[in-house]
């Protein structure tokens, strides 16, 4: 008899705010996630053999870490006469259940539809979202939007490079990278009026 799958360790206990020292961090919120940060996220939120959906920056790295990796961007495209076929082919490649982890650093061309992205996650899976640079009110709006899709807000990660001092001129730096982590409930849920996922 097949043993029931145990929850990933990251899905058992998790502080609401975590700070990671990440040497080699790319802290520009307009750029893709750097390899050192991708590696730590993949190792923390997934296990070998899991499926990872990520943008170009993390696909080869995920494969080197023993994960199965598929491109995320074709799944986020708005279907048009020019790209609908590519998106449909990408969707057909997805197993069921789908991804244990989605790494998403949206750019201006990204078609963000939280409900669609949520359906790409397996029960118990994680979405790590790197929002653009913004203040706390904008972060709150982002969290609310994804919670209303049915995902649970899991953690706010702040990653920084301990070897890179913050500079202000002539190249301003943010000094850190904000990441919002969401969790797909393992059991059936409904999205209530408050946007909470009720197990």
Backbone as JSON Lines, residues from 0, in Angstrom:
{"i":0,"aa":"X","n":[0.85,-1.2,0.0],"ca":[0.0,0.0,0.0],"c":[0.88,1.24,0.0]}
{"i":1,"aa":"X","n":[0.5,2.18,-0.82],"ca":[1.27,3.42,-0.88],"c":[1.06,4.23,0.38]}
{"i":2,"aa":"X","n":[2.17,4.69,0.96],"ca":[2.1,5.49,2.16],"c":[1.63,6.9,1.84]}
{"i":3,"aa":"X","n":[0.8,7.5,2.69],"ca":[0.39,8.88,2.42],"c":[1.58,9.82,2.43]}
{"i":4,"aa":"X","n":[1.55,10.77,1.5],"ca":[2.66,11.72,1.4],"c":[2.68,12.62,2.62]}
{"i":5,"aa":"X","n":[3.85,12.77,3.22],"ca":[3.99,13.63,4.38],"c":[4.13,15.08,3.95]}
{"i":6,"aa":"X","n":[3.62,16.0,4.74],"ca":[3.78,17.41,4.39],"c":[5.26,17.79,4.32]}
{"i":7,"aa":"X","n":[5.57,18.67,3.38],"ca":[6.93,19.18,3.31],"c":[7.24,19.91,4.61]}
{"i":8,"aa":"X","n":[8.49,19.81,5.11],"ca":[8.82,20.46,6.39],"c":[8.45,21.93,6.44]}
{"i":9,"aa":"X","n":[8.55,22.63,5.3],"ca":[8.22,24.05,5.3],"c":[6.74,24.3,5.54]}
{"i":10,"aa":"X","n":[5.91,23.25,5.39],"ca":[4.47,23.42,5.54],"c":[3.99,23.1,6.95]}
{"i":11,"aa":"X","n":[4.9,22.83,7.87],"ca":[4.48,22.48,9.22],"c":[4.57,23.67,10.16]}
{"i":12,"aa":"X","n":[5.73,24.26,10.26],"ca":[5.89,25.46,11.09],"c":[6.65,26.5,10.29]}
{"i":13,"aa":"X","n":[6.22,27.73,10.38],"ca":[6.85,28.78,9.6],"c":[6.58,30.12,10.26]}
{"i":14,"aa":"X","n":[7.63,30.87,10.61],"ca":[7.39,32.21,11.16],"c":[6.81,33.12,10.09]}
{"i":15,"aa":"X","n":[5.97,34.07,10.51],"ca":[5.34,34.95,9.55],"c":[6.36,35.84,8.85]}
{"i":16,"aa":"X","n":[7.45,36.17,9.54],"ca":[8.52,36.98,8.94],"c":[9.83,36.24,9.12]}
{"i":17,"aa":"X","n":[10.59,36.11,8.04],"ca":[11.89,35.48,8.1],"c":[12.9,36.34,7.35]}
{"i":18,"aa":"X","n":[14.13,36.37,7.84],"ca":[15.2,37.13,7.22],"c":[16.3,36.15,6.84]}
{"i":19,"aa":"X","n":[16.65,36.13,5.56],"ca":[17.68,35.22,5.06],"c":[18.9,36.01,4.62]}
{"i":20,"aa":"X","n":[20.06,35.63,5.1],"ca":[21.31,36.13,4.55],"c":[21.63,35.31,3.31]}
{"i":21,"aa":"X","n":[21.8,35.98,2.19],"ca":[21.95,35.27,0.92],"c":[23.08,35.91,0.11]}
{"i":22,"aa":"X","n":[24.32,35.44,0.28],"ca":[25.43,36.0,-0.5],"c":[25.17,35.87,-2.0]}
{"i":23,"aa":"X","n":[25.54,36.9,-2.73],"ca":[25.32,36.89,-4.17],"c":[23.93,37.31,-4.59]}
{"i":24,"aa":"X","n":[23.17,37.88,-3.68],"ca":[21.8,38.28,-3.97],"c":[21.76,39.41,-5.0]}
{"i":25,"aa":"X","n":[20.85,39.29,-5.95],"ca":[20.52,40.4,-6.84],"c":[19.32,41.1,-6.22]}
{"i":26,"aa":"X","n":[19.54,42.28,-5.66],"ca":[18.47,42.94,-4.91],"c":[17.68,43.94,-5.75]}
{"i":27,"aa":"X","n":[17.85,43.93,-7.06],"ca":[17.08,44.82,-7.92],"c":[15.72,44.17,-8.19]}
{"i":28,"aa":"X","n":[14.61,44.76,-7.7],"ca":[13.31,44.12,-7.85],"c":[12.8,44.1,-9.28]}
{"i":29,"aa":"X","n":[13.48,44.77,-10.21],"ca":[13.07,44.69,-11.61],"c":[13.76,43.56,-12.34]}
{"i":30,"aa":"X","n":[14.67,42.86,-11.68],"ca":[15.43,41.78,-12.31],"c":[14.95,40.42,-11.82]}
{"i":31,"aa":"X","n":[15.24,39.34,-12.59],"ca":[14.87,37.99,-12.13],"c":[15.59,37.65,-10.83]}
{"i":32,"aa":"X","n":[15.08,36.64,-10.16],"ca":[15.72,36.17,-8.93],"c":[17.09,35.6,-9.26]}
{"i":33,"aa":"X","n":[18.07,35.89,-8.4],"ca":[19.43,35.4,-8.62],"c":[19.52,33.92,-8.29]}
{"i":34,"aa":"X","n":[20.53,33.25,-8.86],"ca":[20.69,31.81,-8.62],"c":[20.85,31.46,-7.15]}
{"i":35,"aa":"X","n":[21.66,32.2,-6.37],"ca":[21.78,31.82,-4.95],"c":[20.44,31.85,-4.21]}
{"i":36,"aa":"X","n":[19.61,32.86,-4.52],"ca":[18.31,32.94,-3.87],"c":[17.38,31.84,-4.39]}
{"i":37,"aa":"X","n":[17.38,31.61,-5.7],"ca":[16.56,30.52,-6.26],"c":[16.93,29.19,-5.63]}
{"i":38,"aa":"X","n":[18.22,28.93,-5.48],"ca":[18.64,27.65,-4.91],"c":[18.1,27.47,-3.5]}
{"i":39,"aa":"X","n":[18.2,28.51,-2.7],"ca":[17.73,28.38,-1.32],"c":[16.22,28.19,-1.27]}
{"i":40,"aa":"X","n":[15.5,28.9,-2.12],"ca":[14.05,28.74,-2.16],"c":[13.65,27.33,-2.59]}
{"i":41,"aa":"X","n":[14.31,26.83,-3.62],"ca":[14.0,25.49,-4.12],"c":[14.29,24.44,-3.06]}
{"i":42,"aa":"X","n":[15.43,24.56,-2.4],"ca":[15.79,23.57,-1.39],"c":[14.86,23.65,-0.16]}
{"i":43,"aa":"X","n":[14.39,24.85,0.15],"ca":[13.56,25.01,1.34],"c":[12.11,24.59,1.12]}
{"i":44,"aa":"X","n":[11.57,24.88,-0.06],"ca":[10.15,24.69,-0.29],"c":[9.81,23.49,-1.19]}
{"i":45,"aa":"X","n":[10.78,22.66,-1.53],"ca":[10.48,21.5,-2.35],"c":[11.46,20.38,-2.01]}
{"i":46,"aa":"X","n":[11.16,19.19,-2.53],"ca":[12.01,18.02,-2.34],"c":[12.47,17.52,-3.71]}
{"i":47,"aa":"X","n":[13.57,16.74,-3.77],"ca":[13.98,16.15,-5.04],"c":[12.84,15.35,-5.67]}
{"i":48,"aa":"X","n":[12.7,15.52,-6.98],"ca":[11.64,14.86,-7.7],"c":[10.39,15.7,-7.87]}
{"i":49,"aa":"X","n":[10.23,16.76,-7.06],"ca":[9.07,17.64,-7.19],"c":[9.13,18.43,-8.49]}
{"i":50,"aa":"X","n":[7.97,18.85,-8.94],"ca":[7.88,19.72,-10.11],"c":[7.97,21.17,-9.68]}
{"i":51,"aa":"X","n":[8.83,21.93,-10.37],"ca":[9.0,23.36,-10.13],"c":[8.58,24.1,-11.41]}
{"i":52,"aa":"X","n":[7.76,25.1,-11.26],"ca":[7.45,26.01,-12.37],"c":[8.17,27.32,-12.09]}
{"i":53,"aa":"X","n":[9.01,27.72,-13.02],"ca":[9.8,28.92,-12.78],"c":[10.09,29.61,-14.09]}
{"i":54,"aa":"X","n":[10.51,30.85,-13.98],"ca":[10.93,31.57,-15.16],"c":[12.36,31.16,-15.51]}
{"i":55,"aa":"X","n":[12.87,31.71,-16.56],"ca":[14.12,31.22,-17.12],"c":[15.25,31.15,-16.11]}
{"i":56,"aa":"X","n":[15.25,32.11,-15.17],"ca":[16.38,32.21,-14.24],"c":[16.59,30.95,-13.42]}
{"i":57,"aa":"X","n":[15.53,30.21,-13.09],"ca":[15.71,29.1,-12.18],"c":[15.55,27.71,-12.75]}
{"i":58,"aa":"X","n":[15.3,27.58,-14.05],"ca":[14.97,26.25,-14.59],"c":[16.16,25.29,-14.57]}
{"i":59,"aa":"X","n":[17.29,25.73,-15.09],"ca":[18.45,24.84,-15.1],"c":[18.92,24.53,-13.69]}
{"i":60,"aa":"X","n":[18.83,25.5,-12.81],"ca":[19.21,25.29,-11.42],"c":[18.31,24.24,-10.77]}
{"i":61,"aa":"X","n":[17.01,24.33,-11.0],"ca":[16.08,23.35,-10.44],"c":[16.43,21.95,-10.91]}
{"i":62,"aa":"X","n":[16.77,21.81,-12.19],"ca":[17.12,20.49,-12.7],"c":[18.4,19.97,-12.04]}
{"i":63,"aa":"X","n":[19.37,20.85,-11.83],"ca":[20.62,20.42,-11.17],"c":[20.37,19.98,-9.74]}
{"i":64,"aa":"X","n":[19.32,20.52,-9.12],"ca":[19.0,20.16,-7.74],"c":[18.09,18.93,-7.66]}
{"i":65,"aa":"X","n":[17.87,18.29,-8.79],"ca":[17.1,17.04,-8.79],"c":[15.6,17.25,-8.87]}
{"i":66,"aa":"X","n":[15.17,18.45,-9.21],"ca":[13.75,18.71,-9.38],"c":[13.4,18.66,-10.87]}
{"i":67,"aa":"X","n":[12.14,18.38,-11.15],"ca":[11.64,18.51,-12.51],"c":[11.24,19.96,-12.72]}
{"i":68,"aa":"X","n":[11.61,20.53,-13.83],"ca":[11.39,21.96,-14.05],"c":[10.71,22.18,-15.39]}
{"i":69,"aa":"X","n":[9.69,23.03,-15.38],"ca":[9.0,23.44,-16.59],"c":[8.93,24.96,-16.62]}
{"i":70,"aa":"X","n":[8.89,25.55,-17.83],"ca":[8.82,27.01,-17.91],"c":[7.45,27.52,-17.48]}
{"i":71,"aa":"X","n":[7.46,28.62,-16.77],"ca":[6.22,29.21,-16.28],"c":[5.62,30.2,-17.26]}
{"i":72,"aa":"X","n":[6.44,30.98,-17.94],"ca":[5.93,32.08,-18.75],"c":[4.89,31.66,-19.78]}
{"i":73,"aa":"X","n":[5.06,30.52,-20.52],"ca":[4.02,30.15,-21.49],"c":[2.66,29.94,-20.85]}
{"i":74,"aa":"X","n":[2.63,29.54,-19.58],"ca":[1.37,29.29,-18.91],"c":[0.66,30.58,-18.5]}
{"i":75,"aa":"X","n":[1.41,31.69,-18.46],"ca":[0.86,32.97,-18.02],"c":[0.46,33.87,-19.17]}
{"i":76,"aa":"X","n":[0.72,33.44,-20.4],"ca":[0.42,34.29,-21.55],"c":[-1.08,34.34,-21.79]}
{"i":77,"aa":"X","n":[-1.54,35.51,-22.15],"ca":[-2.93,35.65,-22.58],"c":[-3.06,34.99,-23.94]}
{"i":78,"aa":"X","n":[-3.99,34.05,-24.11],"ca":[-4.08,33.37,-25.41],"c":[-4.42,34.34,-26.53]}
{"i":79,"aa":"X","n":[-3.65,34.26,-27.6],"ca":[-3.88,35.06,-28.8],"c":[-3.71,34.14,-30.0]}
{"i":80,"aa":"X","n":[-4.07,34.57,-31.19],"ca":[-3.84,33.73,-32.36],"c":[-2.38,33.32,-32.52]}
{"i":81,"aa":"X","n":[-1.46,34.15,-31.96],"ca":[-0.05,33.84,-32.12],"c":[0.53,32.91,-31.08]}
{"i":82,"aa":"X","n":[-0.02,32.92,-29.86],"ca":[0.62,32.13,-28.8],"c":[-0.3,31.13,-28.13]}
{"i":83,"aa":"X","n":[-1.58,31.09,-28.51],"ca":[-2.5,30.18,-27.84],"c":[-2.06,28.73,-27.92]}
{"i":84,"aa":"X","n":[-1.51,28.33,-29.08],"ca":[-1.07,26.96,-29.23],"c":[0.08,26.62,-28.3]}
{"i":85,"aa":"X","n":[1.03,27.55,-28.13],"ca":[2.16,27.3,-27.24],"c":[1.69,27.16,-25.8]}
{"i":86,"aa":"X","n":[0.74,28.0,-25.39],"ca":[0.25,27.91,-24.02],"c":[-0.49,26.59,-23.8]}
{"i":87,"aa":"X","n":[-1.29,26.17,-24.76],"ca":[-2.03,24.92,-24.62],"c":[-1.08,23.73,-24.55]}
{"i":88,"aa":"X","n":[-0.01,23.77,-25.34],"ca":[0.97,22.67,-25.29],"c":[1.65,22.63,-23.93]}
{"i":89,"aa":"X","n":[1.96,23.81,-23.37],"ca":[2.59,23.86,-22.05],"c":[1.65,23.31,-20.99]}
{"i":90,"aa":"X","n":[0.37,23.64,-21.09],"ca":[-0.59,23.13,-20.11],"c":[-0.71,21.61,-20.19]}
{"i":91,"aa":"X","n":[-0.65,21.06,-21.39],"ca":[-0.77,19.61,-21.53],"c":[0.43,18.88,-20.96]}
{"i":92,"aa":"X","n":[1.57,19.56,-20.83],"ca":[2.76,18.92,-20.27],"c":[2.7,18.8,-18.75]}
{"i":93,"aa":"X","n":[1.78,19.51,-18.13],"ca":[1.7,19.51,-16.68],"c":[1.15,18.18,-16.18]}
{"i":94,"aa":"X","n":[1.78,17.57,-15.18],"ca":[1.2,16.39,-14.56],"c":[0.07,16.79,-13.62]}
{"i":95,"aa":"X","n":[-0.59,15.82,-13.08],"ca":[-1.63,16.08,-12.09],"c":[-1.36,15.2,-10.87]}
{"i":96,"aa":"X","n":[-1.2,15.75,-9.67],"ca":[-1.24,17.18,-9.38],"c":[-0.02,17.9,-9.94]}
{"i":97,"aa":"X","n":[-0.11,19.2,-10.01],"ca":[0.9,19.97,-10.71],"c":[2.1,20.28,-9.83]}
{"i":98,"aa":"X","n":[2.4,21.56,-9.65],"ca":[3.69,21.96,-9.11],"c":[3.7,22.02,-7.59]}
{"i":99,"aa":"X","n":[4.82,21.58,-7.01],"ca":[5.05,21.77,-5.58],"c":[5.49,23.2,-5.3]}
{"i":100,"aa":"X","n":[6.14,23.83,-6.29],"ca":[6.68,25.18,-6.07],"c":[6.59,25.97,-7.36]}
{"i":101,"aa":"X","n":[6.12,27.21,-7.24],"ca":[6.15,28.17,-8.33],"c":[6.97,29.37,-7.87]}
{"i":102,"aa":"X","n":[7.98,29.72,-8.65],"ca":[8.78,30.92,-8.39],"c":[8.39,31.97,-9.42]}
{"i":103,"aa":"X","n":[7.93,33.11,-8.95],"ca":[7.37,34.1,-9.84],"c":[7.91,35.48,-9.5]}
{"i":104,"aa":"X","n":[8.65,36.06,-10.46],"ca":[9.1,37.45,-10.36],"c":[8.48,38.18,-11.53]}
{"i":105,"aa":"X","n":[7.26,38.7,-11.37],"ca":[6.51,39.21,-12.52],"c":[7.15,40.44,-13.13]}
{"i":106,"aa":"X","n":[7.16,40.47,-14.45],"ca":[7.59,41.64,-15.19],"c":[6.4,42.36,-15.77]}
{"i":107,"aa":"X","n":[6.62,43.46,-16.48],"ca":[5.49,44.23,-17.03],"c":[4.69,43.43,-18.05]}
{"i":108,"aa":"X","n":[5.31,42.39,-18.66],"ca":[4.6,41.62,-19.67],"c":[3.85,40.43,-19.08]}
{"i":109,"aa":"X","n":[4.01,40.19,-17.79],"ca":[3.42,39.01,-17.18],"c":[1.92,39.2,-16.99]}
{"i":110,"aa":"X","n":[1.17,38.2,-17.43],"ca":[-0.28,38.24,-17.27],"c":[-0.63,37.55,-15.96]}
{"i":111,"aa":"X","n":[-0.75,38.35,-14.89],"ca":[-0.99,37.78,-13.56],"c":[-2.48,37.56,-13.34]}
{"i":112,"aa":"X","n":[-2.87,36.33,-13.22],"ca":[-4.23,35.96,-12.86],"c":[-4.12,34.97,-11.7]}
{"i":113,"aa":"X","n":[-4.26,35.46,-10.46],"ca":[-4.02,34.58,-9.31],"c":[-4.81,33.28,-9.34]}
{"i":114,"aa":"X","n":[-6.07,33.33,-9.78],"ca":[-6.86,32.11,-9.79],"c":[-6.27,31.07,-10.73]}
{"i":115,"aa":"X","n":[-5.79,31.52,-11.89],"ca":[-5.18,30.58,-12.83],"c":[-3.88,30.01,-12.27]}
{"i":116,"aa":"X","n":[-3.07,30.87,-11.67],"ca":[-1.8,30.4,-11.13],"c":[-2.04,29.44,-9.97]}
{"i":117,"aa":"X","n":[-3.05,29.72,-9.15],"ca":[-3.35,28.81,-8.04],"c":[-3.66,27.4,-8.54]}
{"i":118,"aa":"X","n":[-4.33,27.29,-9.68],"ca":[-4.68,25.98,-10.21],"c":[-3.47,25.2,-10.7]}
{"i":119,"aa":"X","n":[-2.33,25.86,-10.86],"ca":[-1.11,25.18,-11.27],"c":[-0.38,24.54,-10.09]}
{"i":120,"aa":"X","n":[-0.8,24.87,-8.86],"ca":[-0.14,24.37,-7.66],"c":[-0.8,23.09,-7.17]}
{"i":121,"aa":"X","n":[0.02,22.12,-6.79],"ca":[-0.49,20.91,-6.16],"c":[-0.94,21.23,-4.74]}
{"i":122,"aa":"X","n":[-1.84,20.45,-4.17],"ca":[-2.18,20.63,-2.76],"c":[-0.93,20.55,-1.89]}
{"i":123,"aa":"X","n":[-0.77,21.5,-1.0],"ca":[0.42,21.57,-0.17],"c":[1.58,22.31,-0.82]}
{"i":124,"aa":"X","n":[1.39,22.78,-2.06],"ca":[2.47,23.47,-2.76],"c":[2.61,24.92,-2.33]}
{"i":125,"aa":"X","n":[3.7,25.54,-2.79],"ca":[4.03,26.92,-2.42],"c":[4.21,27.78,-3.66]}
{"i":126,"aa":"X","n":[3.76,29.01,-3.54],"ca":[4.05,30.06,-4.51],"c":[4.94,31.08,-3.83]}
{"i":127,"aa":"X","n":[6.09,31.39,-4.44],"ca":[6.97,32.45,-3.95],"c":[6.9,33.59,-4.96]}
{"i":128,"aa":"X","n":[6.39,34.72,-4.53],"ca":[6.18,35.87,-5.39],"c":[7.16,36.97,-5.0]}
{"i":129,"aa":"X","n":[7.9,37.47,-5.99],"ca":[8.8,38.6,-5.78],"c":[8.14,39.85,-6.34]}
{"i":130,"aa":"X","n":[7.45,40.62,-5.5],"ca":[6.71,41.78,-6.03],"c":[7.67,42.89,-6.42]}
{"i":131,"aa":"X","n":[7.22,43.8,-7.3],"ca":[8.04,44.97,-7.61],"c":[8.27,45.81,-6.37]}
{"i":132,"aa":"X","n":[9.26,46.7,-6.45],"ca":[9.53,47.58,-5.32],"c":[8.29,48.41,-5.03]}
{"i":133,"aa":"X","n":[7.88,48.39,-3.77],"ca":[6.68,49.14,-3.4],"c":[6.68,49.33,-1.89]}
{"i":134,"aa":"X","n":[5.81,50.19,-1.43],"ca":[5.67,50.4,0.0],"c":[4.76,49.37,0.63]}
{"i":135,"aa":"X","n":[4.62,49.46,1.95],"ca":[3.8,48.5,2.66],"c":[2.33,48.48,2.22]}
{"i":136,"aa":"X","n":[1.72,49.63,1.9],"ca":[0.33,49.54,1.44],"c":[0.18,48.67,0.2]}
{"i":137,"aa":"X","n":[1.14,48.79,-0.75],"ca":[1.07,47.98,-1.96],"c":[1.28,46.5,-1.66]}
{"i":138,"aa":"X","n":[2.19,46.2,-0.72],"ca":[2.38,44.81,-0.32],"c":[1.09,44.25,0.27]}
{"i":139,"aa":"X","n":[0.41,45.05,1.08],"ca":[-0.85,44.6,1.66],"c":[-1.9,44.31,0.59]}
{"i":140,"aa":"X","n":[-1.97,45.17,-0.42],"ca":[-2.92,44.93,-1.51],"c":[-2.58,43.65,-2.26]}
{"i":141,"aa":"X","n":[-1.28,43.42,-2.48],"ca":[-0.85,42.21,-3.17],"c":[-1.23,40.97,-2.38]}
{"i":142,"aa":"X","n":[-0.97,40.99,-1.08],"ca":[-1.3,39.84,-0.23],"c":[-2.81,39.58,-0.28]}
{"i":143,"aa":"X","n":[-3.61,40.65,-0.18],"ca":[-5.06,40.47,-0.21],"c":[-5.54,39.88,-1.52]}
{"i":144,"aa":"X","n":[-4.95,40.3,-2.61],"ca":[-5.36,39.8,-3.92],"c":[-5.12,38.3,-4.04]}
{"i":145,"aa":"X","n":[-3.96,37.84,-3.58],"ca":[-3.64,36.42,-3.71],"c":[-4.42,35.58,-2.7]}
{"i":146,"aa":"X","n":[-4.69,36.13,-1.54],"ca":[-5.51,35.41,-0.57],"c":[-6.93,35.21,-1.1]}
{"i":147,"aa":"X","n":[-7.44,36.2,-1.81],"ca":[-8.79,36.06,-2.36],"c":[-8.87,34.98,-3.42]}
{"i":148,"aa":"X","n":[-7.73,34.61,-4.01],"ca":[-7.73,33.53,-5.0],"c":[-7.88,32.16,-4.34]}
{"i":149,"aa":"X","n":[-7.69,32.09,-3.01],"ca":[-7.79,30.81,-2.31],"c":[-6.5,30.34,-1.69]}
{"i":150,"aa":"X","n":[-5.4,31.05,-1.96],"ca":[-4.12,30.68,-1.36],"c":[-4.03,31.26,0.06]}
{"i":151,"aa":"X","n":[-3.26,30.59,0.9],"ca":[-3.0,31.1,2.24],"c":[-1.7,31.89,2.24]}
{"i":152,"aa":"X","n":[-1.76,33.08,2.81],"ca":[-0.53,33.85,3.0],"c":[0.29,33.15,4.06]}
{"i":153,"aa":"X","n":[1.53,32.79,3.69],"ca":[2.33,31.93,4.54],"c":[3.47,32.65,5.23]}
{"i":154,"aa":"X","n":[4.19,33.5,4.47],"ca":[5.4,34.07,5.04],"c":[5.87,35.25,4.2]}
{"i":155,"aa":"X","n":[6.47,36.23,4.9],"ca":[7.17,37.32,4.25],"c":[8.66,37.08,4.46]}
{"i":156,"aa":"X","n":[9.38,36.85,3.37],"ca":[10.83,36.65,3.43],"c":[11.53,37.94,3.03]}
{"i":157,"aa":"X","n":[12.55,38.29,3.78],"ca":[13.43,39.4,3.42],"c":[14.82,38.81,3.23]}
{"i":158,"aa":"X","n":[15.32,38.85,2.0],"ca":[16.65,38.32,1.69],"c":[17.61,39.48,1.49]}
{"i":159,"aa":"X","n":[18.83,39.33,2.02],"ca":[19.84,40.37,1.86],"c":[21.2,39.73,1.68]}
{"i":160,"aa":"X","n":[22.09,40.47,1.07],"ca":[23.46,40.0,0.86],"c":[24.34,40.56,1.98]}
{"i":161,"aa":"X","n":[24.84,39.73,2.89],"ca":[25.64,40.26,4.01],"c":[26.99,40.8,3.56]}
{"i":162,"aa":"X","n":[27.4,40.44,2.34],"ca":[28.71,40.88,1.86],"c":[28.64,42.14,1.0]}
{"i":163,"aa":"X","n":[27.44,42.68,0.81],"ca":[27.27,43.83,-0.07],"c":[26.72,45.0,0.74]}
{"i":164,"aa":"X","n":[27.56,45.99,1.08],"ca":[27.05,47.15,1.82],"c":[26.07,47.94,0.97]}
{"i":165,"aa":"X","n":[25.11,48.53,1.62],"ca":[24.13,49.35,0.92],"c":[24.8,50.62,0.42]}
{"i":166,"aa":"X","n":[24.56,50.92,-0.86],"ca":[25.14,52.13,-1.47],"c":[24.0,53.04,-1.91]}
{"i":167,"aa":"X","n":[24.26,54.33,-1.86],"ca":[23.22,55.28,-2.28],"c":[23.57,56.01,-3.56]}
{"i":168,"aa":"X","n":[24.85,56.23,-3.83],"ca":[25.28,56.93,-5.04],"c":[26.59,56.3,-5.52]}
{"i":169,"aa":"X","n":[26.78,56.26,-6.87],"ca":[25.86,56.69,-7.92],"c":[24.88,55.6,-8.35]}
{"i":170,"aa":"X","n":[24.92,54.41,-7.7],"ca":[24.05,53.31,-8.08],"c":[23.17,52.95,-6.89]}
{"i":171,"aa":"X","n":[21.97,53.55,-6.83],"ca":[21.11,53.25,-5.69],"c":[20.8,51.76,-5.61]}
{"i":172,"aa":"X","n":[20.75,51.25,-4.4],"ca":[20.44,49.84,-4.18],"c":[19.33,49.76,-3.13]}
{"i":173,"aa":"X","n":[18.52,48.75,-3.28],"ca":[17.45,48.54,-2.32],"c":[17.98,47.83,-1.08]}
{"i":174,"aa":"X","n":[19.06,47.08,-1.22],"ca":[19.69,46.44,-0.07],"c":[19.09,45.11,0.33]}
{"i":175,"aa":"X","n":[17.91,44.79,-0.21],"ca":[17.28,43.53,0.14],"c":[16.26,43.17,-0.93]}
{"i":176,"aa":"X","n":[15.71,42.0,-0.82],"ca":[14.66,41.55,-1.74],"c":[13.48,41.02,-0.93]}
{"i":177,"aa":"X","n":[12.31,41.6,-1.14],"ca":[11.1,41.13,-0.48],"c":[10.5,39.97,-1.26]}
{"i":178,"aa":"X","n":[10.08,38.94,-0.56],"ca":[9.41,37.79,-1.17],"c":[8.17,37.46,-0.35]}
{"i":179,"aa":"X","n":[7.07,37.22,-1.03],"ca":[5.83,36.83,-0.38],"c":[5.57,35.36,-0.71]}
{"i":180,"aa":"X","n":[5.33,34.56,0.33],"ca":[5.13,33.12,0.16],"c":[3.68,32.79,0.46]}
{"i":181,"aa":"X","n":[3.07,32.02,-0.45],"ca":[1.69,31.57,-0.29],"c":[1.64,30.05,-0.36]}
{"i":182,"aa":"X","n":[0.65,29.47,0.3],"ca":[0.55,28.02,0.44],"c":[-0.8,27.55,-0.08]}
{"i":183,"aa":"X","n":[-0.78,26.47,-0.85],"ca":[-2.02,25.87,-1.34],"c":[-2.53,24.87,-0.3]}
{"i":184,"aa":"X","n":[-3.72,25.08,0.26],"ca":[-4.22,24.13,1.26],"c":[-4.28,22.71,0.71]}
{"i":185,"aa":"X","n":[-4.08,21.73,1.61],"ca":[-4.07,20.33,1.21],"c":[-5.45,19.73,1.09]}
{"i":186,"aa":"X","n":[-6.43,20.36,1.71],"ca":[-7.77,19.79,1.7],"c":[-8.69,20.74,0.96]}
{"i":187,"aa":"X","n":[-9.87,20.25,0.66],"ca":[-10.83,21.07,-0.08],"c":[-11.13,22.34,0.7]}
{"i":188,"aa":"X","n":[-11.28,23.44,-0.01],"ca":[-11.52,24.72,0.65],"c":[-12.47,25.54,-0.19]}
{"i":189,"aa":"X","n":[-13.01,26.53,0.45],"ca":[-13.83,27.5,-0.24],"c":[-13.3,28.88,0.1]}
{"i":190,"aa":"X","n":[-13.46,29.8,-0.82],"ca":[-13.02,31.16,-0.58],"c":[-14.22,31.95,-0.1]}
{"i":191,"aa":"X","n":[-14.13,32.41,1.17],"ca":[-15.24,33.14,1.76],"c":[-15.2,34.61,1.38]}
{"i":192,"aa":"X","n":[-16.11,35.34,1.97],"ca":[-16.23,36.75,1.65],"c":[-15.0,37.53,2.08]}
{"i":193,"aa":"X","n":[-14.29,37.05,3.09],"ca":[-13.1,37.77,3.55],"c":[-11.87,37.41,2.77]}
{"i":194,"aa":"X","n":[-11.97,36.42,1.84],"ca":[-10.81,36.0,1.07],"c":[-10.01,34.94,1.77]}
{"i":195,"aa":"X","n":[-10.44,34.45,2.94],"ca":[-9.72,33.39,3.65],"c":[-10.03,32.06,3.01]}
{"i":196,"aa":"X","n":[-9.02,31.19,2.94],"ca":[-9.25,29.82,2.5],"c":[-9.64,29.0,3.7]}
{"i":197,"aa":"X","n":[-10.85,28.52,3.73],"ca":[-11.34,27.77,4.88],"c":[-11.24,26.29,4.6]}
{"i":198,"aa":"X","n":[-10.38,25.58,5.39],"ca":[-10.23,24.15,5.19],"c":[-11.43,23.43,5.78]}
